[in-house]
């Protein structure tokens, strides 16, 4: 069995677990995301100390980024409403960019996207914006989006290997 198949099977299993236990999954994702951002902030602070002798400006930038990441990480850990807002905002940005990219593909004559791809991007962007709105009203939608993405990606990996 190839690595892709194993990863695909694990992704499908994880996706199913998220669907079965959506609220626990959102809590775990909130904690994991918060801890990851917190660790990133600590890394940037350590990096700033290492850069002190070579670049004061870079040091200051890394300290500011590190402090911001540490604060954001602490706020995110276990804070489902804030995690939900951050994820919804991310979905809005992705959806908005897909709609714009799709419209550019539809409205330009010399585009790298075909008209069909432009229409697909626009439709997917609108769907993602709708999911962003829904996830603001109920964190369950974030769990569903992540679970479905894992299951689809897992099946693609299994089929491709």
Secondary structure, 3 states (H helix, E strand, C coil): CCHHHHHHHHHHHHHHHHHHCHHHHHHHHHHHHHHHHHHHHHHHHHHHHHCCCCCHHHHHHHHHHHHHHHHHHHHHCCCHHHHHHHHHHHHHHHHHHHHHHHHHHHHCCCCCCCHHHHHHHHHHHHHHHHHHHHHHHCCHHHHHHHHHHHHHHHHHHHHHC
